[in-house]
Each structure stands twice: as C-alpha cells, then as structure tokens.
Amino acid sequence: MTASDATTTAPPAPEPSGIFAREYRPVTIGILSFILLFAFEGMGVATVMPLTVDELGGLPYYAWSFSGYLIASLYGMVVSGELSDRRGPRPGFVLGVGLFIAGLLVGGGSENMLMFIVARAVQGVGGGMAIVALYVLVGRVYPDAVRPKMFAALAYAWIMPGVLGPFMAGFVAETWSWRWVFLGVPLFVIPVLFLLLPRLSGFEAAADATPRRPRKRLALAAAVGVGLLQFAGQHLRWYSLLILAVAALLLVPSVPKLLPRGTLRFGRGIPTIVAMRGVLAGAFFGTESFVPLMLVRERGLSAQAAGLVLTGAAVSWSLGSWYQGRQDRRLRRDQLVPFGSAVVAVSILSLTLVLIPAVPPLFAALPWALAAVGMGLSIASLSVLLFEQSPTAEQGSNSAAIQVSDALGSIVFIGIAGVIFAASYDSAGKLTFVTIYLVMAGLAIAGALLGHRVRPAGTLQDVPEKVGAAR
C-alpha cells in the first residue's frame, strides 16, 4: 500500500448494531415484553367477541366493542403525546398501564353491554397512552440505522400471540368463560410493568422542546364527536340528524388541529404519513372486526376456528415488516406504502369469495394473511418515515398524531361497518358483509393511489434509498 492509498482509503463503515446490543438490550426486552402481552390481549378479544355479545345480549352493538376502545384511545394518545414531549415517556406509560388493567378487570366482570363498552373505553384510554409512550421511547433510544429493525421487531412480537392467541382465547372461552380472557391478562401485565419502569428513567423532555397549546380538549371533542357520529348512524331516528349536527360541530374544528397541517389533503411528507396510517387502519381493522362474526354466523364455524383465521395474519404481518427492514430490498420505503395498500385492497376483495357456499370457510385465512403482508410493509415503513422526518422536540406530538390517525381511521370505518351491519343484516344477510368489504377495499385503493406522497416535497422520485445497491 502506498502512502497515498493510506490517506485516501477510508476504513469500511461499521455495521449498525442490532436492537439486542448491550446498550439497547434492557429497553428492547421491556418494550417487546409489553407488546407481546398487548398482542395476546388484542387477538384474544377479537376471537371471543362473538361469544361476549351473545351472552350480554349486545349483538346490535357489536361494533361498539371495538370502536368504544378506539374512541377512548384517541384521547389517551393525545394526552400521552403531550406528556412525553413535556416530561418524557414514563408518566404516560405508567398511568396508561394502570387504566388498561382497570378496564380489563371491569370488562371481565361486566353484567350488561353498557358496562362492557364503558370498560372497553377505560381500557382504550390506557392502551392509547401506553402505546404512544412506547413509540416515543423507541424514537429516543434507537438511532436511525437501528430504528427500522426495532419496528420490525414490534411486528415479530405479534407472531406468537397470532399463532397461539386465537386458539388459547377460544379454548378458554369455550371451556370456562370469555371473561377469563380479560381477567387473566393483568396477572402478566403487572410483572412486565415493573420490568420496564427502570428503563423509562432518564428520558425527560427534549432539550429543544417548546411549549405548545394543550390539545386535550380537542382530543376529547374529537372522541365525543366520532362517538356521536357512530351512535347516530346505528340509531336511525328522527333525532339522528340533530346528533349528526352536534358531531360535526365537534369534529370539524378539532380533528384538523390534532393532526399535522395538510393531513386531510394528503400534503407531502409527514401529513401523508399520518393520513396513510388512518387509511390503512380503517381498511384493515374495519374488515377484520367482522371476519370472525361472518365466519361464525354465515359459515357456522366455532369462535375458536374463526379465530384461527387471524393467526396467519399475525405471522404474515411480521413477514412484511421484516422485508421493509432489509437493506437489500428492491423498493424504496416510499414505494412500499402504496404497494402495501394495494395488496390490502386486493385481499379484502378476495374475502367476498368466502361467502360462496362451495368455498371452504377456512379459505379466508389466505387472503387475510396476504392483507397482513401489505400492512406489515406499509405500517412499519410509515413509522420509520415519521421519525426520519420529525425533529426530536416533535417526536411525541407526531407519534400521537400518527396514532390518532390510526384510531380515527379505525373508529370511523368500524363505525361505518357497524352502521351497515345494524341497518341491513336482518334483511340482507351475507350481502351485508359483501357491502362492508367493498367499502373497506375502496378505502385501501385510495391509499394505493395517494401513498406515494409520503415522500417529502422537493425529493426526487428516482433517487434510490440506498437499497439494492449491492445487486
């Protein structure tokens, strides 16, 4: 080697450390442990919900079992985002977990549908607070090179709950009672809380954080507004128009202020990132909430068998998340978002085939697993893009915004599905599910057409994201 070689040849850049490197290992284990239990609870609730509403006599209010949680979580997310920017993620996480456990206990002891929906709302506030706090923690702990791997790991944490959760929840519900699906989870959440608490210390407000006008009242107005919107849609009476008017008065001024400017018109960059989270969540969860119900009531499956359809989705979601975290993928991250949305649309449309008697009911597992691949590609990519484009001082508020968009999308479209179901199922039967799936597929198609706008203004479409360079 010559002297000139020594001066011009730089040493190879070190490989970015993984999420289980010594400096990240304690936080990684704590976060993944909580997400693992959160996922078990989510998969279990979706599985036993048909049995729950049957026992409580609440079939017409089936959609409220999900949207009640999501409506309340919207408020919790905003509160936690503000707390995280001002005081770090610890206060929001601790309070959130406490409310989450309280909601589980009340839900498991519910004697009627009203009590159950209230319990789900309490659980939703807590769940929304805890999730936003953990997202902020991810943004604070992991550097840009490691963060995609962590978001992929969050999806991996759903694999075991996805495989075992529906089976275990169905077994518990049919052997003992659906109530134990709620009452058993706190026994495992509390130890994880104490595992993670020490890891939350030392992350206070960002050094460049600036005071912001509190948005808790806006979040409360938005939550009440979407609740009234769904209530009016499911109770078509003479006073429904009045309720719709009140909902509009609450939603029109509050929702735009809870989201980055330009979100509702899909402005480039962060506004579209936030908007796409709502589009994808609305399409996917608006469909998934009614898949077990369709299989139980139209195809005669047990709750346990219907829940198994969701198993493949948890695994394939992780597969999509794994691919987006690879350095050698062929598609840029901004291309993965619309592509994933297109996959979700095609998969939802394919679900309508399950309503044909000649098609085996368990065929539903195939398109739903494919839909989850699309979600894994898109959702993890949106999270990575959000932190890449967010200043540290805005990580809390932007994390809350993307979660609020997720909740709003889910609430509105689960609510729309609930309105369609309540208004037409008695007379239309299986055509009700076809209508629901067509609406959700249309939303995903819109995401496929607009998702490319996650790329910030001024960036070139043909500039690679350093992927596929080694090919």
C-alpha positions as CSV (number, residue, x, y, z in Angstrom):
1,M,0.0,0.0,0.0
2,T,1.3,3.4,-0.9
3,A,1.2,6.5,1.3
4,S,-1.5,8.0,-1.0
5,D,-3.5,4.8,-0.6
6,A,-3.3,5.1,3.1
7,T,-4.6,8.7,3.0
8,T,-7.4,8.2,0.5
9,T,-8.8,4.8,1.5
10,A,-11.3,5.1,4.4
11,P,-12.0,2.2,6.6
12,P,-15.3,0.4,6.0
13,A,-18.2,1.9,7.9
14,P,-19.1,-0.2,10.9
15,E,-22.3,-2.2,10.7
16,P,-25.1,-0.7,12.7
17,S,-25.6,-2.5,16.0
18,G,-28.7,-4.6,16.5
19,I,-31.6,-4.0,18.9
20,F,-30.1,-6.5,21.3
21,A,-26.7,-4.8,21.5
22,R,-25.6,-4.2,25.1
23,E,-26.7,-0.5,25.1
24,Y,-30.2,-1.3,23.9
25,R,-30.9,-4.8,25.3
26,P,-32.8,-3.9,28.5
27,V,-35.1,-1.4,26.8
28,T,-35.7,-3.8,23.9
29,I,-36.7,-6.7,26.2
30,G,-39.0,-4.5,28.2
31,I,-40.8,-3.0,25.2
32,L,-41.2,-6.3,23.4
33,S,-42.5,-8.0,26.5
34,F,-45.3,-5.4,26.8
35,I,-46.1,-5.5,23.1
36,L,-46.3,-9.3,23.4
37,L,-48.9,-9.2,26.1
38,F,-50.7,-6.3,24.4
39,A,-50.9,-8.5,21.3
40,F,-52.2,-11.5,23.2
41,E,-55.0,-9.4,24.6
42,G,-55.9,-7.9,21.2
43,M,-56.0,-11.3,19.4
44,G,-57.9,-12.9,22.3
45,V,-60.6,-10.1,22.4
46,A,-61.2,-10.3,18.7
47,T,-61.7,-14.1,19.0
48,V,-64.2,-14.1,21.8
49,M,-66.2,-11.1,20.9
50,P,-69.0,-13.0,19.2
51,L,-69.5,-15.1,22.4
52,T,-69.3,-11.9,24.6
53,V,-72.0,-10.0,22.7
54,D,-74.2,-13.1,22.6
55,E,-74.1,-13.6,26.4
56,L,-74.5,-9.9,27.1
57,G,-77.3,-9.5,24.6
58,G,-75.5,-6.9,22.6
59,L,-75.3,-8.1,19.0
60,P,-76.7,-4.8,17.6
61,Y,-73.8,-3.0,19.4
62,Y,-71.1,-5.4,18.2
63,A,-69.1,-2.7,16.6
64,W,-69.0,-0.6,19.8
65,S,-67.0,-3.4,21.4
66,F,-64.1,-2.3,19.2
67,S,-64.9,1.4,18.4
68,G,-65.5,2.1,22.1
69,Y,-61.9,1.1,22.8
70,L,-60.6,3.1,19.9
71,I,-62.6,6.2,20.5
72,A,-61.3,6.4,24.1
73,S,-57.8,5.6,23.0
74,L,-57.8,8.7,20.8
75,Y,-58.0,10.8,23.9
76,G,-55.3,8.8,25.7
77,M,-52.9,9.1,22.7
78,V,-53.0,12.9,22.7
79,V,-52.6,13.2,26.4
80,S,-49.6,10.8,26.3
81,G,-48.0,12.6,23.4
82,E,-48.1,15.9,25.3
83,L,-46.8,14.3,28.5
84,S,-44.0,12.7,26.6
85,D,-42.8,16.0,25.0
86,R,-43.0,17.8,28.3
87,R,-41.9,15.2,30.8
88,G,-40.7,12.2,28.9
89,P,-42.5,8.9,28.3
90,R,-42.6,7.5,31.8
91,P,-45.7,9.3,33.2
92,G,-47.9,8.4,30.2
93,F,-46.8,4.8,30.3
94,V,-47.4,4.3,34.0
95,L,-50.9,5.9,34.0
96,G,-51.8,4.2,30.8
97,V,-50.9,0.7,32.0
98,G,-52.9,1.3,35.2
99,L,-56.0,2.3,33.2
100,F,-55.5,-0.6,30.8
101,I,-55.6,-3.1,33.7
102,A,-58.6,-1.4,35.3
103,G,-60.5,-1.7,32.0
104,L,-59.7,-5.4,31.7
105,L,-60.9,-6.2,35.2
106,V,-64.2,-4.3,34.8
107,G,-64.7,-5.8,31.3
108,G,-64.3,-9.3,32.6
109,G,-66.9,-8.6,35.3
110,S,-69.5,-6.9,33.1
111,E,-73.1,-7.8,33.6
112,N,-74.5,-6.0,30.6
113,M,-73.4,-4.5,27.3
114,L,-73.3,-0.9,28.6
115,M,-70.9,-1.8,31.4
116,F,-68.8,-3.8,29.0
117,I,-68.5,-0.9,26.5
118,V,-67.6,1.5,29.3
119,A,-64.9,-0.9,30.5
120,R,-63.5,-1.1,26.9
121,A,-63.4,2.7,26.9
122,V,-61.3,2.8,30.1
123,Q,-59.1,0.2,28.6
124,G,-58.8,2.2,25.4
125,V,-57.6,5.4,27.3
126,G,-54.9,3.3,29.0
127,G,-53.9,1.5,25.9
128,G,-53.6,4.7,23.8
129,M,-51.4,6.3,26.5
130,A,-49.1,3.3,26.8
131,I,-48.6,2.8,23.1
132,V,-47.7,6.4,22.4
133,A,-45.2,6.4,25.3
134,L,-43.5,3.3,23.9
135,Y,-43.3,4.8,20.4
136,V,-41.6,7.9,21.9
137,L,-39.2,5.7,23.8
138,V,-38.3,3.9,20.5
139,G,-37.6,7.3,18.9
140,R,-35.4,8.4,21.9
141,V,-33.4,5.2,22.3
142,Y,-32.6,3.9,18.9
143,P,-30.6,5.7,16.2
144,D,-31.8,6.0,12.6
145,A,-29.9,2.9,11.4
146,V,-31.3,0.7,14.1
147,R,-34.9,2.0,14.3
148,P,-36.3,0.0,11.3
149,K,-35.1,-3.2,13.0
150,M,-36.9,-2.2,16.1
151,F,-40.2,-1.5,14.3
152,A,-39.8,-4.9,12.6
153,A,-39.3,-6.5,16.0
154,L,-42.5,-4.9,17.2
155,A,-44.3,-6.8,14.4
156,Y,-42.4,-10.0,15.3
157,A,-43.8,-9.7,18.8
158,W,-47.2,-10.4,17.3
159,I,-46.2,-13.8,15.8
160,M,-46.6,-15.9,19.0
161,P,-49.9,-14.2,20.0
162,G,-51.1,-14.5,16.4
163,V,-50.4,-18.2,16.4
164,L,-51.5,-19.1,19.9
165,G,-53.7,-16.2,20.9
166,P,-56.9,-17.1,19.0
167,F,-56.6,-20.8,19.9
168,M,-55.9,-20.1,23.6
169,A,-58.7,-17.5,23.8
170,G,-61.2,-19.7,22.1
171,F,-60.2,-22.6,24.3
172,V,-60.6,-20.6,27.5
173,A,-63.9,-19.1,26.4
174,E,-65.5,-22.4,25.4
175,T,-64.0,-24.3,28.3
176,W,-64.7,-21.8,31.1
177,S,-65.8,-18.3,30.0
178,W,-64.9,-15.5,27.8
179,R,-64.5,-13.4,31.0
180,W,-61.2,-15.1,31.8
181,V,-59.7,-13.7,28.5
182,F,-60.0,-10.3,30.2
183,L,-59.4,-11.2,33.8
184,G,-56.2,-13.3,33.2
185,V,-54.2,-10.7,31.3
186,P,-53.4,-8.3,34.3
187,L,-51.6,-11.2,36.0
188,F,-49.0,-11.0,33.3
189,V,-49.0,-7.2,32.6
190,I,-48.1,-6.2,36.1
191,P,-44.7,-8.0,36.2
192,V,-43.8,-6.5,32.8
193,L,-44.6,-3.1,34.1
194,F,-42.1,-3.4,36.8
195,L,-39.6,-4.8,34.3
196,L,-39.9,-1.8,32.1
197,L,-40.2,1.0,34.7
198,P,-36.5,1.4,35.4
199,R,-35.8,1.6,31.7
200,L,-38.1,4.6,31.3
201,S,-36.0,6.8,33.7
202,G,-33.6,9.4,32.2
203,F,-35.8,10.3,29.2
204,E,-37.2,13.6,30.1
205,A,-38.4,16.4,27.9
206,A,-36.4,17.0,24.7
207,A,-33.8,19.8,25.1
208,D,-35.4,21.7,22.2
209,A,-38.9,21.2,23.3
210,T,-41.1,24.4,23.1
211,P,-44.4,24.9,25.0
212,R,-47.5,24.0,23.0
213,R,-51.1,24.8,23.5
214,P,-52.7,21.8,25.2
215,R,-54.8,19.7,22.9
216,K,-56.6,17.5,25.5
217,R,-59.9,19.4,25.0
218,L,-59.6,19.0,21.2
219,A,-59.0,15.3,21.7
220,L,-62.0,15.0,24.0
221,A,-64.2,16.9,21.5
222,A,-63.0,14.6,18.6
223,A,-63.6,11.4,20.7
224,V,-67.1,12.5,21.6
225,G,-67.8,13.6,18.1
226,V,-66.9,10.3,16.5
227,G,-68.9,8.5,19.2
228,L,-72.0,10.6,18.4
229,L,-71.4,10.0,14.7
230,Q,-71.4,6.2,15.1
231,F,-74.4,6.4,17.5
232,A,-76.5,8.4,15.0
233,G,-75.6,6.0,12.2
234,Q,-76.7,3.0,14.2
235,H,-79.9,4.5,15.6
236,L,-81.8,6.0,12.6
237,R,-84.4,8.0,14.4
238,W,-85.9,11.4,13.9
239,Y,-83.3,12.9,16.2
240,S,-80.3,11.4,14.4
241,L,-79.9,14.5,12.2
242,L,-79.6,16.6,15.4
243,I,-76.9,14.2,16.8
244,L,-75.1,14.3,13.4
245,A,-75.1,18.1,13.6
246,V,-73.6,18.1,17.1
247,A,-71.0,15.6,16.0
248,A,-70.0,17.8,13.0
249,L,-69.7,20.8,15.4
250,L,-67.3,18.9,17.5
251,L,-65.3,17.2,14.7
252,V,-64.8,20.0,12.2
253,P,-62.8,22.3,14.4
254,S,-61.0,19.6,16.5
255,V,-59.7,16.9,14.1
256,P,-57.6,19.2,11.8
257,K,-55.9,20.6,14.9
258,L,-55.0,17.2,16.2
259,L,-53.2,16.3,13.0
260,P,-50.3,18.0,11.2
261,R,-51.4,20.7,8.8
262,G,-52.2,19.3,5.4
263,T,-53.1,15.8,6.7
264,L,-56.7,15.8,5.4
265,R,-55.5,16.9,1.9
266,F,-52.5,14.4,1.9
267,G,-49.8,17.1,1.9
268,R,-46.4,15.7,1.1
269,G,-44.2,14.2,3.8
270,I,-45.5,14.0,7.4
271,P,-49.1,14.9,6.6
272,T,-49.5,12.0,4.2
273,I,-47.5,9.7,6.5
274,V,-50.1,10.5,9.2
275,A,-53.1,10.3,6.8
276,M,-52.0,6.9,5.4
277,R,-51.9,5.4,8.9
278,G,-55.6,6.2,9.2
279,V,-56.4,4.9,5.7
280,L,-54.7,1.6,6.3
281,A,-56.0,1.1,9.8
282,G,-59.6,1.9,8.7
283,A,-59.5,-0.6,5.8
284,F,-57.8,-3.4,7.6
285,F,-59.5,-3.3,11.0
286,G,-62.8,-2.2,9.6
287,T,-62.7,-5.6,7.8
288,E,-61.0,-7.7,10.5
289,S,-63.6,-6.7,13.1
290,F,-66.3,-8.5,11.1
291,V,-64.3,-11.5,9.8
292,P,-64.9,-13.7,12.9
293,L,-68.6,-12.7,13.0
294,M,-69.0,-13.6,9.3
295,L,-67.4,-17.0,9.8
296,V,-69.4,-17.8,12.9
297,R,-72.8,-16.6,11.7
298,E,-72.7,-17.3,8.0
299,R,-70.3,-20.3,7.7
300,G,-71.1,-22.0,11.1
301,L,-67.6,-22.0,12.5
302,S,-66.9,-22.1,16.2
303,A,-65.3,-19.0,17.8
304,Q,-62.1,-20.9,18.2
305,A,-62.0,-22.0,14.5
306,A,-62.9,-18.5,13.3
307,G,-60.1,-17.0,15.5
308,L,-57.6,-19.3,13.8
309,V,-58.2,-17.3,10.6
310,L,-56.5,-14.4,12.2
311,T,-53.4,-16.5,13.1
312,G,-51.8,-16.4,9.7
313,A,-52.3,-12.6,9.5
314,A,-50.2,-12.1,12.6
315,V,-47.3,-14.1,11.1
316,S,-47.5,-12.6,7.7
317,W,-47.7,-9.1,9.1
318,S,-44.3,-9.8,10.6
319,L,-43.0,-11.0,7.3
320,G,-43.9,-7.7,5.7
321,S,-42.3,-5.8,8.5
322,W,-39.2,-7.9,8.2
323,Y,-38.9,-7.2,4.5
324,Q,-39.2,-3.4,5.0
325,G,-36.3,-3.5,7.4
326,R,-33.9,-5.2,5.0
327,Q,-31.1,-3.1,3.5
328,D,-31.2,-5.0,0.1
329,R,-34.9,-4.7,-0.6
330,R,-35.8,-3.6,-4.2
331,L,-38.4,-1.0,-3.3
332,R,-37.8,2.3,-1.6
333,R,-39.7,2.9,1.6
334,D,-41.9,5.5,0.0
335,Q,-42.9,2.8,-2.6
336,L,-43.7,0.2,0.0
337,V,-46.5,2.3,1.4
338,P,-48.8,2.5,-1.7
339,F,-47.8,-1.1,-2.8
340,G,-48.8,-2.4,0.6
341,S,-52.1,-0.6,0.4
342,A,-52.8,-2.1,-3.0
343,V,-52.2,-5.6,-1.5
344,V,-54.6,-4.9,1.3
345,A,-57.3,-3.8,-1.2
346,V,-57.0,-7.0,-3.4
347,S,-57.0,-9.2,-0.3
348,I,-60.2,-7.6,1.1
349,L,-62.0,-8.1,-2.2
350,S,-60.9,-11.7,-2.2
351,L,-62.7,-12.2,1.2
352,T,-66.1,-12.0,-0.5
353,L,-65.4,-15.4,-2.1
354,V,-65.7,-17.0,1.4
355,L,-69.5,-16.2,1.4
356,I,-69.9,-18.6,-1.6
357,P,-71.1,-21.9,0.0
358,A,-68.8,-24.0,-2.3
359,V,-65.7,-22.2,-0.9
360,P,-64.3,-23.7,2.3
361,P,-64.7,-21.2,5.1
362,L,-61.1,-21.5,6.2
363,F,-60.1,-20.1,2.8
364,A,-60.5,-16.8,4.5
365,A,-57.1,-17.3,6.1
366,L,-55.3,-17.0,2.8
367,P,-56.4,-13.5,1.7
368,W,-56.3,-12.2,5.2
369,A,-52.7,-13.4,5.6
370,L,-51.9,-11.6,2.3
371,A,-53.6,-8.4,3.6
372,A,-51.4,-8.5,6.7
373,V,-48.3,-8.7,4.5
374,G,-49.4,-5.4,2.9
375,M,-50.0,-3.9,6.4
376,G,-46.5,-5.0,7.6
377,L,-44.9,-3.4,4.6
378,S,-46.8,-0.2,5.0
379,I,-47.2,0.4,8.7
380,A,-43.6,-0.2,9.7
381,S,-42.4,1.9,6.8
382,L,-44.7,4.8,7.9
383,S,-43.3,4.6,11.4
384,V,-39.7,4.8,10.2
385,L,-40.5,7.6,7.8
386,L,-42.2,9.6,10.6
387,F,-39.1,9.5,12.8
388,E,-36.8,10.3,9.9
389,Q,-38.8,13.5,9.2
390,S,-39.6,14.5,12.8
391,P,-37.4,16.8,14.9
392,T,-36.7,15.4,18.4
393,A,-38.9,18.1,20.0
394,E,-41.9,16.9,17.9
395,Q,-41.5,13.2,18.2
396,G,-44.1,13.0,21.0
397,S,-46.7,15.1,19.2
398,N,-46.1,13.4,15.8
399,S,-46.2,9.9,17.4
400,A,-49.5,10.9,19.0
401,A,-50.7,12.2,15.6
402,I,-50.0,9.0,13.8
403,Q,-51.7,7.0,16.5
404,V,-54.7,9.4,16.5
405,S,-55.0,9.0,12.7
406,D,-54.8,5.2,13.2
407,A,-57.6,5.4,15.8
408,L,-59.7,7.8,13.8
409,G,-59.5,5.6,10.7
410,S,-60.4,2.5,12.7
411,I,-63.2,4.2,14.6
412,V,-64.8,5.8,11.5
413,F,-64.7,2.7,9.4
414,I,-65.5,0.2,12.1
415,G,-68.4,2.5,12.8
416,I,-69.4,2.6,9.1
417,A,-69.3,-1.2,9.1
418,G,-71.4,-1.2,12.2
419,V,-74.0,1.1,10.7
420,I,-74.1,-1.1,7.6
421,F,-74.5,-4.2,9.7
422,A,-77.1,-2.8,12.1
423,A,-79.2,-1.4,9.2
424,S,-79.2,-4.3,6.8
425,Y,-78.1,-7.7,8.3
426,D,-81.6,-8.8,9.4
427,S,-82.9,-8.4,5.8
428,A,-79.8,-8.7,3.6
429,G,-77.8,-11.4,5.5
430,K,-74.5,-12.2,3.8
431,L,-74.8,-9.3,1.4
432,T,-74.2,-7.1,4.4
433,F,-70.7,-8.5,4.7
434,V,-70.1,-8.0,0.9
435,T,-71.1,-4.3,1.3
436,I,-68.7,-3.9,4.2
437,Y,-65.8,-5.4,2.4
438,L,-66.4,-3.3,-0.8
439,V,-66.3,-0.1,1.3
440,M,-63.1,-1.1,3.0
441,A,-61.4,-2.2,-0.2
442,G,-62.3,1.2,-1.8
443,L,-60.5,2.9,1.1
444,A,-57.4,0.8,0.6
445,I,-57.5,1.6,-3.2
446,A,-57.5,5.3,-2.3
447,G,-54.4,4.7,-0.2
448,A,-52.7,2.9,-3.1
449,L,-53.3,6.0,-5.3
450,L,-52.1,8.6,-2.7
451,G,-49.5,6.8,-0.7
452,H,-46.6,7.9,-2.8
453,R,-47.0,11.4,-1.2
454,V,-45.2,10.2,1.9
455,R,-42.1,11.4,0.1
456,P,-41.3,15.0,1.2
457,A,-41.7,17.8,-1.3
458,G,-38.5,18.5,-3.2
459,T,-37.1,15.0,-3.2
460,L,-36.5,13.2,-6.4
461,Q,-38.7,10.2,-7.3
462,D,-35.8,8.4,-8.9
463,V,-33.3,8.9,-6.1
464,P,-32.7,5.4,-4.5
465,E,-32.9,5.0,-0.7
466,K,-29.6,3.1,-0.8
467,V,-31.5,-0.2,-1.4
468,G,-30.5,-2.8,-3.8
469,A,-27.1,-1.1,-4.3
470,A,-25.2,-4.3,-4.0
471,R,-27.2,-6.1,-6.7
